[in-house]
Amino acid sequence: MEMSSLDAGWSALIIDDDPGVRQSVRLCLEADEGRVVGVGTSAGALEALDRTPFDVVFLDLWLQAESGLNLLPEILRRQPGAGVIVITAFATFETAVEAMRLGAVDYLPKPFTPEQVRHATRRVVGERVLRRQISELQDRLDESEGEATFETRSPAYAAFLQTVLRAAASESVILLRGESGTGKTVLARWIRQHSKRADRPFVTVHCPMLSSDLMTSTLFGHRKGAFTGAVSDAIGKVQAAEGGTLLLDEVADLNADAQARLLRFLNDRHFERLGEVTERKADVRLITATNRSLEDEVKAGRFREDLLFRLNVIALTVPPLRERREDVLPLAQHYLHFCEGRQGRQHLSFSQRCIDAIVAYTWPGNLRELRNAVERAVILSPSSVLEAQDMGIQAGAEDSSVEAATNGASGARPESTPVLGENFSVAEIEREHIARVLAHALSFEAAAQILGIDPTTLQRKRKRYGLA
């Protein structure tokens, strides 16, 4: 894939002992709005690689008395995603083959033209963008039903979204507050799509899924041997999000060490990997989300007050579904259309009594509960007309949400929820039970506790069964 022009934010490293070559390549690349660093030695190259991530690296085959081919494996070890283009005045077929065998993606013999440099760079950076887009596409396909969240008939929610758009246009840290199931992760993606970083990486870290020992390593990376099990170098999520957006979901669950390192990163955008003293810098826009009161966490001594101040620059409280009741039925119909396509069913509809129940119910589990209830009905109802009992709600009982939330949190079955019978497999029964608990639990961690499994196992089961 070659791009006629490149998105802003990409970077290149030029490793060549000839200052004239470094300058000429720099001018070519800066014309395409790249951030360019030039060095003349292998030691300078390694220092630059440790300090800054690069999309493309131009490597001279000979650096005075040193062979560039000897440096090539170390470049790829430190930055596995970088595309290395070898340049040399002593081009032979054998050296080209050897460079490709060691991991180079292209080979330019000197003298080369500015257009050859731009062509090679655009191809390398374009392919990186394409790989990232393909990787993100699968995630977005699973969340595509969330786009309907932003089509609203509620004046209050429309005003909220206008505020979100203004926040998205800034580069400030954003803290998303709100009840479980209100769609904070989907909103974070929407913010990214309406920001200056829309075409750059979007990396999500679900903090409750991280063990305390691996939390700092996951965020900031580690060097080989930094701790038991660190068998190789690893970049962290901060570096993986370079140039883009990093979402820390349920940020209240960060441990003390991760909080301290995150605070330092927010202050000056510098960090170190575990097990090394090299200072690194990352250009990342941070979004955090929580369904807990961080002020209460501060009072309890579990969260740093100075970190709360840094995260609370722009705080957006996502309204619960009960405060945008105009959107409940349109959302239910959208989820119905999405789920029937996903399950291979056609021409499904809600009965009038079911519609009345959907509108009357207060949905304490918010969007997640609504979506899961619709999907459950699509899967389990033998009829093409879905009834309230298929959704697990009571027709005409507006206050039933309180009882449903209580029963869901304790693991009990609401009376209106259909019982799975002998015609269903164990997997279908497990999926139904997990969907019900996820819909009503106050948090992902609480759902795992209700089910009697750890959050990592619940996450695997949720992915296996296609649950939101």
N, C-alpha and C positions, 0 to 999 in steps of 0.2 A: 504494500500500500504506500503510495507516495502522495504527499500533500503539496499543492501549489504554494501554500503558505502555512505557517505553523501557529498554533495557539500560543499566546503569551505564557511565560512561566517555565519554559523548558530551559535546560542548561547543558553546557558542553565543557569538557576539559581537553585542552590541547597539550600533549606531552611531546616536545620537540626541542632539541638543543640549539636550534637555529632561531634567533629572535625574529628574523625576517619572516620565516615560515609561520611562527606563532602569530605575528601581527597580521599577515595576509589572511590566514584562516579566521582570525578573530573578526576582521572587517567583514568577511563573507557571512559569518554567522550572526553578527550583530545586526546586519541588514534584515535578517529574519526575526529580529527581536529576541534573540537568545541571550541568556546570561552566560558569559564565557570567562573561563579561567585558563591562563597559560602558565606552564612550568617547563623548566629545562632539564630536570634531573628526575631519576626514579624516586629519590628521597622526597623531593618536592611533590611528586605525583601522589605518593602514599599519604603524605600529610594532607593534601587536598581531598583525597578520597575519604579519609577519616573525618574530615570536617564538613563536607558538603556532598549530597547526593547528585549524581549526574545522569542525564538521559543518554548522552553519547560521549564517547572518548576517542579522540584522535591520537594514535600512538605511533611515534616514529620507530622504525625498525632498529635504528642504531642511535643510542644516546651516548655520544662520545665513545668511550670504550665498552659501554654496556649494551647488551642485546635487549631490544624491546620485547622480543618473544619471551624472555625470561620473566619480564614484568607482567605479561598478559594474564597468566593464571592468577596472580595476586590481585590484579584489578578486578577480575570476575569473582574472586573469593570475597573481596570486601564489598563489592556492589554487583550482585548477581544479575540484576536487571538491566545494567548498562549495556549499550551496544557499542562494541569496540571496532573502530575503523583503522586499519594499519596503513601508514603512509611511509614511503621509502623511495630513495633515489636509486636503489640497487634492487630493482624488481626482478625476480626470477619466478618461474613456475613453481619451483620447489618451496621457496619461502612463502608464496601465496597459499599453497596447500597446507603447509605447516601452521600458518597463522589461523586458517579456518579450522584446522583440527583442534587447535588450542582454544577455540571459542570466538574468534573474530567474526564479525558479520559482513565485513566488506574490506576492500583492498584498493588503495589509490596509489599508483606510481607517480613520482615526481618527474617533470613538472605537471601540476594539475591546474585546471581552470577554476575560477570562482563558481561557475555553474556546476562543475563536477562535485565540488564540496557541498553546495547547497542540495544537489540532487541526492547525494549519499545521506546527508543529514536528515532531509525530509522523509526519506524512506525509513530510516531507523526510528526516528521519533514518531512517525505516522504509524508504524507497526506496533510500537509500545502503546500508543493511544488506542489502537484497535483491539489489542489484547485486553487492555483494561476495560474497554467498553463491552467486550464479549463477556468478561468475568462479571461485570455489574449487571449485564442484561438478565442473567438467570435470577439474580436476587430481585431485580425489579419486576420480572414476570410474576414471581410469587407474591409481590406486593402491589401489583397493578390495580387490584380492586380498591386500593387506598386512594387512588386519584379522585374518586367520587367524594371523598371527604371535603374537598375544596370547592365543590359545587353546592352552594348553600342558598336556602330561602330565608335564612335567619338574618335579620338586620344586625343583630348583635355579633353573630359569628362573622358576617361580612366585614364589619368594622374591625374585628380582631385580626382577620386576614390582611387587611390593609396595614395594620401595625406590623404584622409579621413581614410583609414585603419591604417596609422601610428598614426593618432590622436586617433583613437579608442583604440589602444593598450595602450595608456597612461591613467593616472587617472586625467588628467587636465580638467578644465572647458572648454567647447566648446561653441562658439557663432556661430550659423548658420545665415548668412545673405542671403538675396536674395529676389527677387520679389515674390508677392503673387502667389501661385499656382505652385511653382517650386518643391514642394515635400519635404519641410524641415522636417515635422513631420515623413514622411516615412524614410527619411535619418537618423533621430535621432534613430529610431528603428533599422536601419541597423547598426549604430554605436554601439548600445547596443549589437546586436547579435555578433559583432566581437570584443567585449571587454571582460575583465576578469569577468564582471558581467552579462554575457549572461543568466545565469540561475536564476538570482535574479529579484526582482520586477522592472517593468517599469511603472512609474506613470506620467501622462500628466496633466498639468494645463494649460487651455486656458485662459490666463489672461484677455482678453476683456470680457469674460463671467462672471467675478466676479464683484459684486458690490463693491464699495469702502469700505463700512463698513465691509464687510465680507472677504475682501481680505487677511488680516493678519491671521484671524482665519482659513481660508481655508488652508493656507500654513503651519501654525505652531500649529494649534489646540487651544482649549480653555478649561477652567474649567467651571463647572456648575455655572451659575449666573454671568459670566464675563460681559455679556451684555444682553439686553432684547432679549428673545428668546433662550438664552443658557440654556436649560432645563436639560442638562446632559453634562458630560465631552465628549470631542471629540478630537481624534488625528488629526493632520494635514497631508497634503500631504508629508511633509518632513519625518515624522515618518513612514508613510505608505510605503515610498520608501526605508526604511532601508536596507542597504546592496546592493541596486540596483541603478537605474538611475532615476533621476527626470528631466523631460522636462518642461520648462516654455516657452510656445508658446506665441509669441507677448509680450515679456518681457517689451517692452517700455510702456505698459499700467499699470504696477505696480504703486500703489500710493506711496506717500512719506514714510509712515510708513512701508509698506512692503519692500520698497527699503532699508531702514535703517536696518531692521531686517535681510534681505537677505545678506547685506554687512557684518554684524556681523557674520552671520552663515558661510559665505565663509572665514572669517578671522580665526576662531577657531573651526568651526563645532559645536558650542553650540547655543542653543536657549531656549526661554521660551514660554510656552503656554500663551495665553491671560488670565489674571486673576490669575496668580500664579507667585511665585518668584523662584520656583525650576528650576535649570539649567539642561537642558538635552543636550545630545550629540547624533548626528546621523552620520552614515557612509553612505554618499550618493554622487554619482557622478552626477554633474549638467551639463545639456545641456540647452542652451537658444536659442531662435529663434526670429527673427524679420524681417519685410519687410520695416522697416523705418531706417533712419540714426540716430543711437544713438548719434552721435556727434552733429547733429542738435538739438536733444532733449536736450542735455546738454546745448547748447548755448541758447535754449529757456527757460532754467530753469526748465524743466519737468523731467530731469533724472540726477542722481548724477554722477559727473565725476569720483569719487573714485570707485563707483560701476562699471562703464564702464571699468575702468582699470582692475578690478578683473574678469569681464566677458570676456574680450578681450584677454585672455591668448592664446587661439587658435581660430582664426577667420577663418571661411570657408564660402566663398561666393558661393552659389549654382548657377550654370550657368542657364540662362533662356533657354527655349526650342529652341529659334531661334539661339542659339549658338551651338547647337548640332543637326543640321538639318539632319544628317545621321540617327538619331534615330527616326525621326518623323513618318515615315511610319511603321517601325516595332512596334513602340508603339501603333499606331492606330490599327494595325492588332491584337495586343495582347489585347487591350481593346475591340475590336470587338468580339473576341473569349470569353473573360470573360463575357461580357454583354449578349451575345446571350445565354450562359448557364444560366445566372442569370434570364433572362426573358423567358426561355423555348422555344427559337427559335433555328433553325438549318440551316446550309448551307448558311449563309449570307456572302456577299462579297461586296467589293467596285467596282463601275464601274471605267473604266480607267479615265474618266473625273473627277470623285471624287478623285481618287488617285492623279491626277495632281493638283487638288485644295488643297488637304491636304498638299502636298509637297510645294506648292507655298505660302500658307498662313503662316504668321509669328507668329501666336498663342500668342498674347499678354497676354492671361490668363494662358499660359504655360500648364503644365501637367493637371491641373484641368480643363481648358477649353477644351483640347483635349478629355479627358476622358468623360466629360459631353456631348460634342457634339456627340461622338460616341454612348453613351447610349441613348441620345435623338433620334438619328436616328434609333437605334434598336427598340425602343419602338413605334415610331410613323410611320415609313415607312411600308406601306403594301407590298412592294416588297422585294424579297430576295436579290436584287442588290441595294445597297445604292448609292444615288446620292449626289452631293455636296449640293443641296438645303436641303436635309434631315439633313445634318450636320450643316446647318445655315451658310455656307460659299459660296463664289462666285467662280465658276469654272474659273480658269485662271486669277484671279485677285489677284496678289501678294500683292498689297497695300491695299486690302480691310480690312486688320486687323486694320488699323488705324481708319477707319470709324466704324468698328464693335466695337472696344474698346470704342470709344466715345459714340456710341449709347447705349452700354451696361451700361456705367457708368451713363448715364442720364435717363435710364429706357426706352428709345425708342427702337423700334423694327427694326433691320436691314432689308433692303428690301428683302434680300435673305432668311430670316427666314420664314418657313412655318407658316401659320395661322391655329390655331386650330379651327375646325368647330363644328357643332352642334352634331356630333357623339361622342364627348368626354365629360367625366364627369367634374364637377367643380374641383375635386381633381386632375385629369390629367392636366387640364389647369393650376392650381396653381403650380403643380410640374414642369411643363414645364417652367413657368415664373421664378420660384425660381432657377431652374438649369441654365437658361440663365443669370440671374443677378449674380449668384455666379461665373459663368465662366468669366465674364467680369469685375466685380468690383475689385478695387485695393486692398481691404482687406475684411475680414469677417464683420468687423464693418461697412464698407462702404456699403456692400450688404444689411445689416439690415436697414441702413438709406434709401437706395433707395427703399426698399420694404415697408418702413413705419412701421416696427415692431422692437421690441428690440432684441438684440443678443440672449437672452435666448430662445425666441420664435422661432427665426430662427434656432437655434440649434436643437430644438425639431422637427421642420418641416423637417429639413435636415435628421435627423435620421429616421423619419417616412417614408419619400420617398426614403430612401436608396441612398441619394446623397453624393458624396465624399466631 
